[in-house]
């Protein structure tokens, strides 16, 4: 369970960071 939770947490963190980067860099790049 711990490993699964860590994996999901990491994925969520990575996905959230990736979305933030796209939203943050998107308008600036355009």
N, C-alpha and C positions, 0 to 999 in steps of 0.2 A: 504493500500500500504506500509506504513512504517513497519508494522509488517512483511509483506511478504519480504520486502527488508532486514530486520534484519535477518529473518530466512535464507534466501538465503545466505546472507553475512556470517552468523555464520557457515552454512553448508560448504560453500566454504573455510572458514578459517580452520575449523576442518578437512575437506578433504585434504586441502593443507598441514596442519601440519602432518596429518597421513601419507601422501605420503612421506613427508620429513623425518619422523621418520623411515619409512621402508627403504628408500634409504640410510639414514645415518647409521642405525643400521644393515641393511642387510649385507653389505660387512664385517663389523667388526665382526658380529656374525659368519659369514661364514669364 
